């Protein structure tokens, strides 16, 4: 599961980067994400804290190679992507399309990596089987 583990570095990077940005400069961070809504400063900072927490969790998944959680990270991000689509439909704020793009790239990268790693593991298992 080496490729899948590496693909999660992208996830950790955007979670930690966005978390710090939203905590320290929420208005600028939202502007960089093409937001047209007014969310004040407190709610984006709370979001930044949550992103930092998720980022730290993903770093630990990477560090400890917790392969059992790789599919969970995919499932959670698919739920987020669906949520971003609904929120965009309700608000028309391009922020949600930007988030969909950032998270979607990670979903595709992890999904492809996971499939390749699984295929390789099956081939190795079949090669080791006693005929």
N, C-alpha and C positions, 0 to 999 in steps of 0.2 A: 504493500500500500504506500510505497514511497512517493509516487506521483500525487496521490490524493493528499498526503501529508503536506507536500510542498505547495499544492494549490491553496491550502488554507492560510499560507503566509499572506496572500493577497487579502483575504478576509480579515485577518488580524490587523493588517496595515490600514485598511479603510475604516475599520471600527475604532482603532486607537486614534488614528489621525482625525477622524470626524468628531470623536468624543472630546479630544483636547480642543479642537477648533470651536466646537459648540460651547464648551465650558468657558473658554477664555475670550472669544470674540463671536458671540452668537449671531449678531446681525450680519457681520462680514461672512461668516460661514454660510448662513442662509442665502445671502446675496450670491456667493460663489456657486451655490446649488440652484441658481435661477429662480428662487422663491419670489413670488409676487404677493404672498400673504403677509399679514402682520401677526406674528406669534409672540410679540413681546420679547423679554430676555429670560425670564425665569423658566418657562416651559422648554425652550431650546437648551438651556443649561441642564435641566433635569434629563432631557434626552441625551445630552452629552455624557452625563454620569452613567446612564444605562448603557450607552455604547461603550464606554470605558470598561464597565463590568463585563459585558459580552466579549470585548476584545481580549481582556485578561483571561477569560475562560477559554477562548479559542487558542491563545498562546499556550496555555497549559495542555490543551488537547494535542497541539503540535509537539510540544516539548516531550510529552509522555507517550506520544504515538498511540493515542486512545482510538484505535481503529473502530471500536464498537460504536463510537459517536459520529463517525464520518457521515453515515446516512442521515443521522439526526440533524446534523448541520445543514444538509441539503434540504430536508423536509421543512425545517424552520424557515430557511431562506425562500422556499417556494411559497409558504404562507405569507411571508413578508411581501413578496412580489405581487401576489394576489391582492393583498391589502393596499399596496401602492396604486394598483390599477383602480380599485374602488375609490380610494381617496382622491385620485386625480379626476375621476369621473364626477365626483361630488363637488370638488373645489376648482377644477381647471388650473390648479397651481402647478407650473412646470417643475417645481421641486420634486414632486412625486415621480415624474418621468425620469429626472436625473437619478433619483434613488433607485428606481427600477433598472436603469442602465447599469449603475455601479454594482448593485447586488446581482443582477442578471448575468453579468460577465463572470462573476465568481461562481454562480450556479453552473453555468456552462463549463467553466474550467474544472470545477470539482467533479461534476457529473461525468465528463469525458475521462478525467483522470481515474475516477473510481471504476468506470467500465473497463478501461485498459488494465488497471491493476487486478481486477477480478478475473479478466480473461487470462492474464499471465499466471495468476495463482491456480486457475483450473488446469492450464497446460502443465504446470509444474507438478500438480497433484496427479494428473493422469500419467505423467512420465515416471513417477515414483511408484505407481501401483504395480502390484505383482500380477502378471498376466494369468 
